[in-house]
Amino acid sequence: MGKAKEVPMRRCCGCMQSKPKAELIRICGGEGFAFIDMEDKGSGRGAYLCRDKKCVESARKKRGIQRSIRKEIRQDILDKLFAEVEEML
Ligand SMILES: [Zn+2]
């Protein structure tokens, strides 16, 4: 249709700012699970994070991932997830 390219925006659950989706790390989660969704194919709700340590720390403190996916996540799963996210920064 039109020529205007719409850049999909998503909100980082650390800084709560909307950013182009492609710049963010997508985390997919649901009941009892959460993982980094590299290919954007995971089913379940998504949580997004900037590739920024401040946002990661903030999300951790504010429980941003749990809020975004609206589920509780076991601490060991979260710890593993955050360790993987930090490797991507
Ligand atoms: Zn952020």
PDB file of the backbone (N, CA, C, O) and the ligand in Angstrom, with CONECT records:
HET     ZN  A 101       1
ATOM      1  N   MET A   1       0.839  -1.190   0.000  1.00  0.00           N
ATOM      2  CA  MET A   1       0.000   0.000   0.000  1.00  0.00           C
ATOM      3  C   MET A   1       0.878   1.245   0.000  1.00  0.00           C
ATOM      4  O   MET A   1       1.556   1.531  -0.987  1.00  0.00           O
ATOM      5  N   GLY A   2       0.868   1.985   1.105  1.00  0.00           N
ATOM      6  CA  GLY A   2       1.632   3.230   1.137  1.00  0.00           C
ATOM      7  C   GLY A   2       3.128   2.976   1.191  1.00  0.00           C
ATOM      8  O   GLY A   2       3.578   1.842   1.353  1.00  0.00           O
ATOM      9  N   LYS A   3       3.885   4.046   1.052  1.00  0.00           N
ATOM     10  CA  LYS A   3       5.333   3.905   1.108  1.00  0.00           C
ATOM     11  C   LYS A   3       5.868   4.046   2.531  1.00  0.00           C
ATOM     12  O   LYS A   3       6.981   3.618   2.838  1.00  0.00           O
ATOM     13  N   ALA A   4       5.067   4.645   3.378  1.00  0.00           N
ATOM     14  CA  ALA A   4       5.545   4.881   4.747  1.00  0.00           C
ATOM     15  C   ALA A   4       5.827   3.552   5.436  1.00  0.00           C
ATOM     16  O   ALA A   4       4.977   2.664   5.495  1.00  0.00           O
ATOM     17  N   LYS A   5       7.010   3.449   5.939  1.00  0.00           N
ATOM     18  CA  LYS A   5       7.357   2.230   6.669  1.00  0.00           C
ATOM     19  C   LYS A   5       7.029   2.437   8.133  1.00  0.00           C
ATOM     20  O   LYS A   5       7.506   3.371   8.778  1.00  0.00           O
ATOM     21  N   GLU A   6       6.224   1.564   8.623  1.00  0.00           N
ATOM     22  CA  GLU A   6       5.943   1.665  10.043  1.00  0.00           C
ATOM     23  C   GLU A   6       6.901   0.775  10.795  1.00  0.00           C
ATOM     24  O   GLU A   6       6.967  -0.436  10.586  1.00  0.00           O
ATOM     25  N   VAL A   7       7.645   1.419  11.682  1.00  0.00           N
ATOM     26  CA  VAL A   7       8.584   0.653  12.487  1.00  0.00           C
ATOM     27  C   VAL A   7       7.841   0.153  13.714  1.00  0.00           C
ATOM     28  O   VAL A   7       7.315   0.952  14.488  1.00  0.00           O
ATOM     29  N   PRO A   8       7.791  -1.151  13.899  1.00  0.00           N
ATOM     30  CA  PRO A   8       7.104  -1.634  15.095  1.00  0.00           C
ATOM     31  C   PRO A   8       7.841  -1.212  16.361  1.00  0.00           C
ATOM     32  O   PRO A   8       9.055  -1.382  16.480  1.00  0.00           O
ATOM     33  N   MET A   9       7.095  -0.669  17.285  1.00  0.00           N
ATOM     34  CA  MET A   9       7.684  -0.192  18.529  1.00  0.00           C
ATOM     35  C   MET A   9       7.237  -1.086  19.684  1.00  0.00           C
ATOM     36  O   MET A   9       6.117  -1.597  19.713  1.00  0.00           O
ATOM     37  N   ARG A  10       8.148  -1.251  20.625  1.00  0.00           N
ATOM     38  CA  ARG A  10       7.798  -1.993  21.830  1.00  0.00           C
ATOM     39  C   ARG A  10       8.398  -1.270  23.015  1.00  0.00           C
ATOM     40  O   ARG A  10       9.365  -0.518  22.889  1.00  0.00           O
ATOM     41  N   ARG A  11       7.804  -1.515  24.164  1.00  0.00           N
ATOM     42  CA  ARG A  11       8.282  -0.825  25.347  1.00  0.00           C
ATOM     43  C   ARG A  11       9.224  -1.699  26.164  1.00  0.00           C
ATOM     44  O   ARG A  11       8.916  -2.839  26.511  1.00  0.00           O
ATOM     45  N   CYS A  12      10.372  -1.125  26.453  1.00  0.00           N
ATOM     46  CA  CYS A  12      11.353  -1.794  27.304  1.00  0.00           C
ATOM     47  C   CYS A  12      10.791  -1.902  28.721  1.00  0.00           C
ATOM     48  O   CYS A  12      10.268  -0.925  29.257  1.00  0.00           O
ATOM     49  N   CYS A  13      10.896  -3.064  29.319  1.00  0.00           N
ATOM     50  CA  CYS A  13      10.338  -3.227  30.666  1.00  0.00           C
ATOM     51  C   CYS A  13      11.336  -2.785  31.745  1.00  0.00           C
ATOM     52  O   CYS A  13      11.091  -2.964  32.938  1.00  0.00           O
ATOM     53  N   GLY A  14      12.458  -2.210  31.312  1.00  0.00           N
ATOM     54  CA  GLY A  14      13.379  -1.600  32.271  1.00  0.00           C
ATOM     55  C   GLY A  14      13.163  -0.105  32.352  1.00  0.00           C
ATOM     56  O   GLY A  14      12.800   0.416  33.406  1.00  0.00           O
ATOM     57  N   CYS A  15      13.385   0.601  31.232  1.00  0.00           N
ATOM     58  CA  CYS A  15      13.255   2.064  31.234  1.00  0.00           C
ATOM     59  C   CYS A  15      11.853   2.527  30.850  1.00  0.00           C
ATOM     60  O   CYS A  15      11.549   3.715  30.958  1.00  0.00           O
ATOM     61  N   MET A  16      11.002   1.620  30.408  1.00  0.00           N
ATOM     62  CA  MET A  16       9.618   1.919  30.036  1.00  0.00           C
ATOM     63  C   MET A  16       9.499   2.874  28.838  1.00  0.00           C
ATOM     64  O   MET A  16       8.465   3.515  28.653  1.00  0.00           O
ATOM     65  N   GLN A  17      10.555   2.962  28.034  1.00  0.00           N
ATOM     66  CA  GLN A  17      10.457   3.783  26.831  1.00  0.00           C
ATOM     67  C   GLN A  17      10.192   2.905  25.624  1.00  0.00           C
ATOM     68  O   GLN A  17      10.650   1.765  25.547  1.00  0.00           O
ATOM     69  N   SER A  18       9.441   3.461  24.686  1.00  0.00           N
ATOM     70  CA  SER A  18       9.186   2.726  23.457  1.00  0.00           C
ATOM     71  C   SER A  18      10.360   2.870  22.518  1.00  0.00           C
ATOM     72  O   SER A  18      10.877   3.968  22.312  1.00  0.00           O
ATOM     73  N   LYS A  19      10.774   1.762  21.955  1.00  0.00           N
ATOM     74  CA  LYS A  19      11.909   1.753  21.035  1.00  0.00           C
ATOM     75  C   LYS A  19      11.536   0.846  19.866  1.00  0.00           C
ATOM     76  O   LYS A  19      10.638   0.012  19.972  1.00  0.00           O
ATOM     77  N   PRO A  20      12.246   1.025  18.740  1.00  0.00           N
ATOM     78  CA  PRO A  20      11.993   0.081  17.636  1.00  0.00           C
ATOM     79  C   PRO A  20      12.233  -1.351  18.114  1.00  0.00           C
ATOM     80  O   PRO A  20      13.247  -1.664  18.737  1.00  0.00           O
ATOM     81  N   LYS A  21      11.288  -2.181  17.807  1.00  0.00           N
ATOM     82  CA  LYS A  21      11.319  -3.567  18.274  1.00  0.00           C
ATOM     83  C   LYS A  21      12.641  -4.261  17.943  1.00  0.00           C
ATOM     84  O   LYS A  21      13.155  -5.058  18.728  1.00  0.00           O
ATOM     85  N   ALA A  22      13.184  -3.938  16.754  1.00  0.00           N
ATOM     86  CA  ALA A  22      14.411  -4.597  16.309  1.00  0.00           C
ATOM     87  C   ALA A  22      15.606  -4.296  17.203  1.00  0.00           C
ATOM     88  O   ALA A  22      16.583  -5.045  17.212  1.00  0.00           O
ATOM     89  N   GLU A  23      15.529  -3.198  17.958  1.00  0.00           N
ATOM     90  CA  GLU A  23      16.653  -2.831  18.822  1.00  0.00           C
ATOM     91  C   GLU A  23      16.591  -3.507  20.181  1.00  0.00           C
ATOM     92  O   GLU A  23      17.536  -3.450  20.967  1.00  0.00           O
ATOM     93  N   LEU A  24      15.468  -4.143  20.438  1.00  0.00           N
ATOM     94  CA  LEU A  24      15.255  -4.687  21.776  1.00  0.00           C
ATOM     95  C   LEU A  24      15.468  -6.199  21.814  1.00  0.00           C
ATOM     96  O   LEU A  24      15.344  -6.894  20.805  1.00  0.00           O
ATOM     97  N   ILE A  25      15.786  -6.673  22.986  1.00  0.00           N
ATOM     98  CA  ILE A  25      15.858  -8.115  23.205  1.00  0.00           C
ATOM     99  C   ILE A  25      14.450  -8.577  23.560  1.00  0.00           C
ATOM    100  O   ILE A  25      13.823  -8.028  24.467  1.00  0.00           O
ATOM    101  N   ARG A  26      13.963  -9.564  22.863  1.00  0.00           N
ATOM    102  CA  ARG A  26      12.629 -10.078  23.179  1.00  0.00           C
ATOM    103  C   ARG A  26      12.731 -11.278  24.099  1.00  0.00           C
ATOM    104  O   ARG A  26      13.491 -12.217  23.861  1.00  0.00           O
ATOM    105  N   ILE A  27      11.961 -11.215  25.130  1.00  0.00           N
ATOM    106  CA  ILE A  27      11.871 -12.349  26.040  1.00  0.00           C
ATOM    107  C   ILE A  27      10.454 -12.863  25.957  1.00  0.00           C
ATOM    108  O   ILE A  27       9.488 -12.104  26.027  1.00  0.00           O
ATOM    109  N   CYS A  28      10.354 -14.150  25.808  1.00  0.00           N
ATOM    110  CA  CYS A  28       9.049 -14.768  25.690  1.00  0.00           C
ATOM    111  C   CYS A  28       8.785 -15.538  26.974  1.00  0.00           C
ATOM    112  O   CYS A  28       9.658 -16.247  27.476  1.00  0.00           O
ATOM    113  N   GLY A  29       7.611 -15.399  27.487  1.00  0.00           N
ATOM    114  CA  GLY A  29       7.326 -16.095  28.726  1.00  0.00           C
ATOM    115  C   GLY A  29       5.872 -16.465  28.871  1.00  0.00           C
ATOM    116  O   GLY A  29       4.993 -15.934  28.193  1.00  0.00           O
ATOM    117  N   GLY A  30       5.653 -17.378  29.764  1.00  0.00           N
ATOM    118  CA  GLY A  30       4.296 -17.809  30.079  1.00  0.00           C
ATOM    119  C   GLY A  30       4.336 -18.522  31.405  1.00  0.00           C
ATOM    120  O   GLY A  30       5.244 -18.303  32.207  1.00  0.00           O
ATOM    121  N   GLU A  31       3.388 -19.348  31.634  1.00  0.00           N
ATOM    122  CA  GLU A  31       3.293 -20.040  32.920  1.00  0.00           C
ATOM    123  C   GLU A  31       4.528 -20.904  33.147  1.00  0.00           C
ATOM    124  O   GLU A  31       4.711 -21.932  32.494  1.00  0.00           O
ATOM    125  N   GLY A  32       5.366 -20.475  34.076  1.00  0.00           N
ATOM    126  CA  GLY A  32       6.506 -21.290  34.469  1.00  0.00           C
ATOM    127  C   GLY A  32       7.697 -21.285  33.530  1.00  0.00           C
ATOM    128  O   GLY A  32       8.619 -22.081  33.714  1.00  0.00           O
ATOM    129  N   PHE A  33       7.710 -20.419  32.534  1.00  0.00           N
ATOM    130  CA  PHE A  33       8.880 -20.387  31.655  1.00  0.00           C
ATOM    131  C   PHE A  33       9.140 -18.985  31.140  1.00  0.00           C
ATOM    132  O   PHE A  33       8.246 -18.140  31.092  1.00  0.00           O
ATOM    133  N   ALA A  34      10.379 -18.764  30.760  1.00  0.00           N
ATOM    134  CA  ALA A  34      10.767 -17.506  30.128  1.00  0.00           C
ATOM    135  C   ALA A  34      12.101 -17.753  29.438  1.00  0.00           C
ATOM    136  O   ALA A  34      12.999 -18.379  30.002  1.00  0.00           O
ATOM    137  N   PHE A  35      12.219 -17.262  28.231  1.00  0.00           N
ATOM    138  CA  PHE A  35      13.479 -17.450  27.513  1.00  0.00           C
ATOM    139  C   PHE A  35      13.686 -16.308  26.530  1.00  0.00           C
ATOM    140  O   PHE A  35      12.746 -15.594  26.181  1.00  0.00           O
ATOM    141  N   ILE A  36      14.921 -16.147  26.091  1.00  0.00           N
ATOM    142  CA  ILE A  36      15.214 -15.118  25.093  1.00  0.00           C
ATOM    143  C   ILE A  36      14.735 -15.638  23.745  1.00  0.00           C
ATOM    144  O   ILE A  36      15.113 -16.721  23.300  1.00  0.00           O
ATOM    145  N   ASP A  37      13.915 -14.855  23.127  1.00  0.00           N
ATOM    146  CA  ASP A  37      13.263 -15.284  21.897  1.00  0.00           C
ATOM    147  C   ASP A  37      13.957 -14.624  20.701  1.00  0.00           C
ATOM    148  O   ASP A  37      13.504 -13.604  20.182  1.00  0.00           O
ATOM    149  N   MET A  38      15.051 -15.226  20.288  1.00  0.00           N
ATOM    150  CA  MET A  38      15.891 -14.633  19.238  1.00  0.00           C
ATOM    151  C   MET A  38      15.146 -14.487  17.921  1.00  0.00           C
ATOM    152  O   MET A  38      15.332 -13.505  17.202  1.00  0.00           O
ATOM    153  N   GLU A  39      14.324 -15.440  17.612  1.00  0.00           N
ATOM    154  CA  GLU A  39      13.695 -15.435  16.290  1.00  0.00           C
ATOM    155  C   GLU A  39      12.277 -14.895  16.322  1.00  0.00           C
ATOM    156  O   GLU A  39      11.565 -14.936  15.319  1.00  0.00           O
ATOM    157  N   ASP A  40      11.872 -14.389  17.474  1.00  0.00           N
ATOM    158  CA  ASP A  40      10.569 -13.759  17.567  1.00  0.00           C
ATOM    159  C   ASP A  40       9.452 -14.716  17.185  1.00  0.00           C
ATOM    160  O   ASP A  40       8.483 -14.333  16.530  1.00  0.00           O
ATOM    161  N   LYS A  41       9.601 -15.947  17.597  1.00  0.00           N
ATOM    162  CA  LYS A  41       8.600 -16.949  17.212  1.00  0.00           C
ATOM    163  C   LYS A  41       7.941 -17.611  18.401  1.00  0.00           C
ATOM    164  O   LYS A  41       7.008 -18.401  18.255  1.00  0.00           O
ATOM    165  N   GLY A  42       8.434 -17.279  19.574  1.00  0.00           N
ATOM    166  CA  GLY A  42       7.894 -17.954  20.749  1.00  0.00           C
ATOM    167  C   GLY A  42       6.446 -17.582  20.994  1.00  0.00           C
ATOM    168  O   GLY A  42       6.049 -16.430  20.823  1.00  0.00           O
ATOM    169  N   SER A  43       5.682 -18.547  21.386  1.00  0.00           N
ATOM    170  CA  SER A  43       4.305 -18.218  21.744  1.00  0.00           C
ATOM    171  C   SER A  43       4.280 -17.843  23.217  1.00  0.00           C
ATOM    172  O   SER A  43       5.121 -18.278  24.003  1.00  0.00           O
ATOM    173  N   GLY A  44       3.336 -17.057  23.555  1.00  0.00           N
ATOM    174  CA  GLY A  44       3.293 -16.547  24.923  1.00  0.00           C
ATOM    175  C   GLY A  44       3.439 -15.046  24.847  1.00  0.00           C
ATOM    176  O   GLY A  44       3.532 -14.475  23.761  1.00  0.00           O
ATOM    177  N   ARG A  45       3.457 -14.417  25.983  1.00  0.00           N
ATOM    178  CA  ARG A  45       3.578 -12.973  25.985  1.00  0.00           C
ATOM    179  C   ARG A  45       5.039 -12.571  25.883  1.00  0.00           C
ATOM    180  O   ARG A  45       5.932 -13.306  26.303  1.00  0.00           O
ATOM    181  N   GLY A  46       5.266 -11.403  25.321  1.00  0.00           N
ATOM    182  CA  GLY A  46       6.631 -10.923  25.175  1.00  0.00           C
ATOM    183  C   GLY A  46       6.959  -9.832  26.182  1.00  0.00           C
ATOM    184  O   GLY A  46       6.109  -9.032  26.574  1.00  0.00           O
ATOM    185  N   ALA A  47       8.206  -9.831  26.581  1.00  0.00           N
ATOM    186  CA  ALA A  47       8.743  -8.718  27.360  1.00  0.00           C
ATOM    187  C   ALA A  47       9.956  -8.223  26.575  1.00  0.00           C
ATOM    188  O   ALA A  47      10.657  -9.014  25.943  1.00  0.00           O
ATOM    189  N   TYR A  48      10.194  -6.947  26.615  1.00  0.00           N
ATOM    190  CA  TYR A  48      11.277  -6.382  25.813  1.00  0.00           C
ATOM    191  C   TYR A  48      12.255  -5.622  26.684  1.00  0.00           C
ATOM    192  O   TYR A  48      11.884  -4.990  27.673  1.00  0.00           O
ATOM    193  N   LEU A  49      13.508  -5.703  26.291  1.00  0.00           N
ATOM    194  CA  LEU A  49      14.553  -5.004  27.043  1.00  0.00           C
ATOM    195  C   LEU A  49      15.535  -4.360  26.086  1.00  0.00           C
ATOM    196  O   LEU A  49      15.901  -4.948  25.068  1.00  0.00           O
ATOM    197  N   CYS A  50      15.970  -3.128  26.418  1.00  0.00           N
ATOM    198  CA  CYS A  50      17.060  -2.501  25.672  1.00  0.00           C
ATOM    199  C   CYS A  50      18.338  -3.294  25.915  1.00  0.00           C
ATOM    200  O   CYS A  50      18.473  -4.001  26.914  1.00  0.00           O
ATOM    201  N   ARG A  51      19.258  -3.162  24.991  1.00  0.00           N
ATOM    202  CA  ARG A  51      20.563  -3.784  25.196  1.00  0.00           C
ATOM    203  C   ARG A  51      21.405  -2.852  26.048  1.00  0.00           C
ATOM    204  O   ARG A  51      22.424  -2.323  25.604  1.00  0.00           O
ATOM    205  N   ASP A  52      20.968  -2.669  27.252  1.00  0.00           N
ATOM    206  CA  ASP A  52      21.599  -1.709  28.138  1.00  0.00           C
ATOM    207  C   ASP A  52      21.550  -2.256  29.556  1.00  0.00           C
ATOM    208  O   ASP A  52      20.495  -2.651  30.051  1.00  0.00           O
ATOM    209  N   LYS A  53      22.692  -2.270  30.187  1.00  0.00           N
ATOM    210  CA  LYS A  53      22.777  -2.849  31.521  1.00  0.00           C
ATOM    211  C   LYS A  53      21.844  -2.161  32.515  1.00  0.00           C
ATOM    212  O   LYS A  53      21.293  -2.797  33.414  1.00  0.00           O
ATOM    213  N   LYS A  54      21.678  -0.854  32.338  1.00  0.00           N
ATOM    214  CA  LYS A  54      20.789  -0.120  33.241  1.00  0.00           C
ATOM    215  C   LYS A  54      19.360  -0.643  33.151  1.00  0.00           C
ATOM    216  O   LYS A  54      18.671  -0.791  34.160  1.00  0.00           O
ATOM    217  N   CYS A  55      18.935  -0.915  31.938  1.00  0.00           N
ATOM    218  CA  CYS A  55      17.570  -1.412  31.754  1.00  0.00           C
ATOM    219  C   CYS A  55      17.430  -2.815  32.325  1.00  0.00           C
ATOM    220  O   CYS A  55      16.408  -3.155  32.920  1.00  0.00           O
ATOM    221  N   VAL A  56      18.446  -3.611  32.144  1.00  0.00           N
ATOM    222  CA  VAL A  56      18.406  -4.973  32.663  1.00  0.00           C
ATOM    223  C   VAL A  56      18.318  -4.946  34.190  1.00  0.00           C
ATOM    224  O   VAL A  56      17.526  -5.671  34.793  1.00  0.00           O
ATOM    225  N   GLU A  57      19.140  -4.102  34.799  1.00  0.00           N
ATOM    226  CA  GLU A  57      19.115  -3.985  36.262  1.00  0.00           C
ATOM    227  C   GLU A  57      17.763  -3.454  36.741  1.00  0.00           C
ATOM    228  O   GLU A  57      17.203  -3.924  37.731  1.00  0.00           O
ATOM    229  N   SER A  58      17.267  -2.481  36.024  1.00  0.00           N
ATOM    230  CA  SER A  58      16.000  -1.880  36.398  1.00  0.00           C
ATOM    231  C   SER A  58      14.858  -2.898  36.274  1.00  0.00           C
ATOM    232  O   SER A  58      13.993  -2.977  37.147  1.00  0.00           O
ATOM    233  N   ALA A  59      14.862  -3.651  35.215  1.00  0.00           N
ATOM    234  CA  ALA A  59      13.829  -4.674  35.027  1.00  0.00           C
ATOM    235  C   ALA A  59      13.896  -5.716  36.138  1.00  0.00           C
ATOM    236  O   ALA A  59      12.878  -6.229  36.602  1.00  0.00           O
ATOM    237  N   ARG A  60      15.099  -6.004  36.538  1.00  0.00           N
ATOM    238  CA  ARG A  60      15.289  -6.989  37.589  1.00  0.00           C
ATOM    239  C   ARG A  60      14.679  -6.480  38.906  1.00  0.00           C
ATOM    240  O   ARG A  60      13.959  -7.199  39.599  1.00  0.00           O
ATOM    241  N   LYS A  61      14.991  -5.225  39.224  1.00  0.00           N
ATOM    242  CA  LYS A  61      14.486  -4.644  40.470  1.00  0.00           C
ATOM    243  C   LYS A  61      12.977  -4.457  40.441  1.00  0.00           C
ATOM    244  O   LYS A  61      12.285  -4.721  41.424  1.00  0.00           O
ATOM    245  N   LYS A  62      12.481  -3.997  39.301  1.00  0.00           N
ATOM    246  CA  LYS A  62      11.050  -3.683  39.223  1.00  0.00           C
ATOM    247  C   LYS A  62      10.206  -4.880  38.814  1.00  0.00           C
ATOM    248  O   LYS A  62       8.991  -4.766  38.658  1.00  0.00           O
ATOM    249  N   ARG A  63      10.840  -6.007  38.643  1.00  0.00           N
ATOM    250  CA  ARG A  63      10.126  -7.211  38.210  1.00  0.00           C
ATOM    251  C   ARG A  63       9.413  -6.957  36.886  1.00  0.00           C
ATOM    252  O   ARG A  63       8.277  -7.374  36.664  1.00  0.00           O
ATOM    253  N   GLY A  64      10.133  -6.257  36.023  1.00  0.00           N
ATOM    254  CA  GLY A  64       9.532  -5.853  34.749  1.00  0.00           C
ATOM    255  C   GLY A  64       9.148  -7.014  33.856  1.00  0.00           C
ATOM    256  O   GLY A  64       8.150  -6.944  33.139  1.00  0.00           O
ATOM    257  N   ILE A  65       9.916  -8.064  33.891  1.00  0.00           N
ATOM    258  CA  ILE A  65       9.593  -9.194  33.011  1.00  0.00           C
ATOM    259  C   ILE A  65       8.322  -9.888  33.485  1.00  0.00           C
ATOM    260  O   ILE A  65       7.437 -10.208  32.691  1.00  0.00           O
ATOM    261  N   GLN A  66       8.251 -10.108  34.774  1.00  0.00           N
ATOM    262  CA  GLN A  66       7.032 -10.735  35.299  1.00  0.00           C
ATOM    263  C   GLN A  66       5.806  -9.878  34.997  1.00  0.00           C
ATOM    264  O   GLN A  66       4.740 -10.390  34.655  1.00  0.00           O
ATOM    265  N   ARG A  67       5.979  -8.567  35.130  1.00  0.00           N
ATOM    266  CA  ARG A  67       4.838  -7.679  34.854  1.00  0.00           C
ATOM    267  C   ARG A  67       4.436  -7.752  33.393  1.00  0.00           C
ATOM    268  O   ARG A  67       3.249  -7.808  33.070  1.00  0.00           O
ATOM    269  N   SER A  68       5.418  -7.751  32.517  1.00  0.00           N
ATOM    270  CA  SER A  68       5.105  -7.754  31.090  1.00  0.00           C
ATOM    271  C   SER A  68       4.421  -9.040  30.662  1.00  0.00           C
ATOM    272  O   SER A  68       3.482  -9.020  29.867  1.00  0.00           O
ATOM    273  N   ILE A  69       4.890 -10.139  31.186  1.00  0.00           N
ATOM    274  CA  ILE A  69       4.273 -11.404  30.747  1.00  0.00           C
ATOM    275  C   ILE A  69       3.123 -11.816  31.673  1.00  0.00           C
ATOM    276  O   ILE A  69       2.417 -12.793  31.421  1.00  0.00           O
ATOM    277  N   ARG A  70       2.959 -11.046  32.745  1.00  0.00           N
ATOM    278  CA  ARG A  70       1.840 -11.257  33.666  1.00  0.00           C
ATOM    279  C   ARG A  70       1.836 -12.635  34.294  1.00  0.00           C
ATOM    280  O   ARG A  70       0.780 -13.226  34.523  1.00  0.00           O
ATOM    281  N   LYS A  71       3.007 -13.131  34.566  1.00  0.00           N
ATOM    282  CA  LYS A  71       3.135 -14.414  35.260  1.00  0.00           C
ATOM    283  C   LYS A  71       4.284 -14.318  36.243  1.00  0.00           C
ATOM    284  O   LYS A  71       5.201 -13.511  36.090  1.00  0.00           O
ATOM    285  N   GLU A  72       4.208 -15.150  37.238  1.00  0.00           N
ATOM    286  CA  GLU A  72       5.359 -15.303  38.118  1.00  0.00           C
ATOM    287  C   GLU A  72       6.354 -16.238  37.433  1.00  0.00           C
ATOM    288  O   GLU A  72       5.977 -17.149  36.696  1.00  0.00           O
ATOM    289  N   ILE A  73       7.619 -15.987  37.697  1.00  0.00           N
ATOM    290  CA  ILE A  73       8.647 -16.856  37.123  1.00  0.00           C
ATOM    291  C   ILE A  73       9.558 -17.281  38.260  1.00  0.00           C
ATOM    292  O   ILE A  73       9.940 -16.467  39.101  1.00  0.00           O
ATOM    293  N   ARG A  74       9.896 -18.533  38.279  1.00  0.00           N
ATOM    294  CA  ARG A  74      10.773 -19.026  39.347  1.00  0.00           C
ATOM    295  C   ARG A  74      12.105 -18.299  39.336  1.00  0.00           C
ATOM    296  O   ARG A  74      12.633 -17.968  38.275  1.00  0.00           O
ATOM    297  N   GLN A  75      12.644 -18.053  40.520  1.00  0.00           N
ATOM    298  CA  GLN A  75      13.870 -17.280  40.629  1.00  0.00           C
ATOM    299  C   GLN A  75      15.029 -17.911  39.844  1.00  0.00           C
ATOM    300  O   GLN A  75      15.820 -17.193  39.231  1.00  0.00           O
ATOM    301  N   ASP A  76      15.133 -19.217  39.859  1.00  0.00           N
ATOM    302  CA  ASP A  76      16.256 -19.838  39.142  1.00  0.00           C
ATOM    303  C   ASP A  76      16.125 -19.647  37.629  1.00  0.00           C
ATOM    304  O   ASP A  76      17.122 -19.500  36.923  1.00  0.00           O
ATOM    305  N   ILE A  77      14.894 -19.651  37.150  1.00  0.00           N
ATOM    306  CA  ILE A  77      14.681 -19.416  35.714  1.00  0.00           C
ATOM    307  C   ILE A  77      15.031 -17.964  35.369  1.00  0.00           C
ATOM    308  O   ILE A  77      15.651 -17.679  34.345  1.00  0.00           O
ATOM    309  N   LEU A  78      14.618 -17.071  36.245  1.00  0.00           N
ATOM    310  CA  LEU A  78      14.932 -15.653  36.034  1.00  0.00           C
ATOM    311  C   LEU A  78      16.436 -15.391  36.065  1.00  0.00           C
ATOM    312  O   LEU A  78      16.967 -14.652  35.235  1.00  0.00           O
ATOM    313  N   ASP A  79      17.107 -16.004  37.027  1.00  0.00           N
ATOM    314  CA  ASP A  79      18.551 -15.793  37.146  1.00  0.00           C
ATOM    315  C   ASP A  79      19.270 -16.245  35.879  1.00  0.00           C
ATOM    316  O   ASP A  79      20.179 -15.575  35.388  1.00  0.00           O
ATOM    317  N   LYS A  80      18.849 -17.377  35.368  1.00  0.00           N
ATOM    318  CA  LYS A  80      19.456 -17.911  34.148  1.00  0.00           C
ATOM    319  C   LYS A  80      19.157 -16.980  32.966  1.00  0.00           C
ATOM    320  O   LYS A  80      20.018 -16.708  32.130  1.00  0.00           O
ATOM    321  N   LEU A  81      17.923 -16.508  32.927  1.00  0.00           N
ATOM    322  CA  LEU A  81      17.514 -15.602  31.857  1.00  0.00           C
ATOM    323  C   LEU A  81      18.336 -14.312  31.880  1.00  0.00           C
ATOM    324  O   LEU A  81      18.841 -13.867  30.850  1.00  0.00           O
ATOM    325  N   PHE A  82      18.462 -13.719  33.071  1.00  0.00           N
ATOM    326  CA  PHE A  82      19.220 -12.473  33.165  1.00  0.00           C
ATOM    327  C   PHE A  82      20.696 -12.693  32.839  1.00  0.00           C
ATOM    328  O   PHE A  82      21.340 -11.827  32.248  1.00  0.00           O
ATOM    329  N   ALA A  83      21.225 -13.842  33.220  1.00  0.00           N
ATOM    330  CA  ALA A  83      22.628 -14.136  32.889  1.00  0.00           C
ATOM    331  C   ALA A  83      22.799 -14.190  31.362  1.00  0.00           C
ATOM    332  O   ALA A  83      23.796 -13.712  30.820  1.00  0.00           O
ATOM    333  N   GLU A  84      21.814 -14.780  30.687  1.00  0.00           N
ATOM    334  CA  GLU A  84      21.879 -14.874  29.220  1.00  0.00           C
ATOM    335  C   GLU A  84      21.712 -13.496  28.575  1.00  0.00           C
ATOM    336  O   GLU A  84      22.380 -13.170  27.594  1.00  0.00           O
ATOM    337  N   VAL A  85      20.816 -12.704  29.139  1.00  0.00           N
ATOM    338  CA  VAL A  85      20.618 -11.351  28.604  1.00  0.00           C
ATOM    339  C   VAL A  85      21.921 -10.547  28.737  1.00  0.00           C
ATOM    340  O   VAL A  85      22.324  -9.838  27.814  1.00  0.00           O
ATOM    341  N   GLU A  86      22.561 -10.671  29.892  1.00  0.00           N
ATOM    342  CA  GLU A  86      23.778  -9.890  30.112  1.00  0.00           C
ATOM    343  C   GLU A  86      24.879 -10.268  29.135  1.00  0.00           C
ATOM    344  O   GLU A  86      25.718  -9.438  28.785  1.00  0.00           O
ATOM    345  N   GLU A  87      24.877 -11.506  28.701  1.00  0.00           N
ATOM    346  CA  GLU A  87      25.863 -11.910  27.684  1.00  0.00           C
ATOM    347  C   GLU A  87      25.607 -11.251  26.353  1.00  0.00           C
ATOM    348  O   GLU A  87      26.509 -11.162  25.519  1.00  0.00           O
ATOM    349  N   MET A  88      24.392 -10.787  26.141  1.00  0.00           N
ATOM    350  CA  MET A  88      24.045 -10.173  24.852  1.00  0.00           C
ATOM    351  C   MET A  88      24.290  -8.668  24.840  1.00  0.00           C
ATOM    352  O   MET A  88      24.160  -8.034  23.793  1.00  0.00           O
ATOM    353  N   LEU A  89      24.633  -8.099  25.961  1.00  0.00           N
ATOM    354  CA  LEU A  89      24.781  -6.631  26.029  1.00  0.00           C
ATOM    355  C   LEU A  89      26.081  -6.184  25.385  1.00  0.00           C
ATOM    356  O   LEU A  89      26.374  -4.989  25.349  1.00  0.00           O
TER     357      LEU A  89
HETATM  358 ZN    ZN A 101      15.320   0.302  28.268  1.00  0.00          ZN2+
END
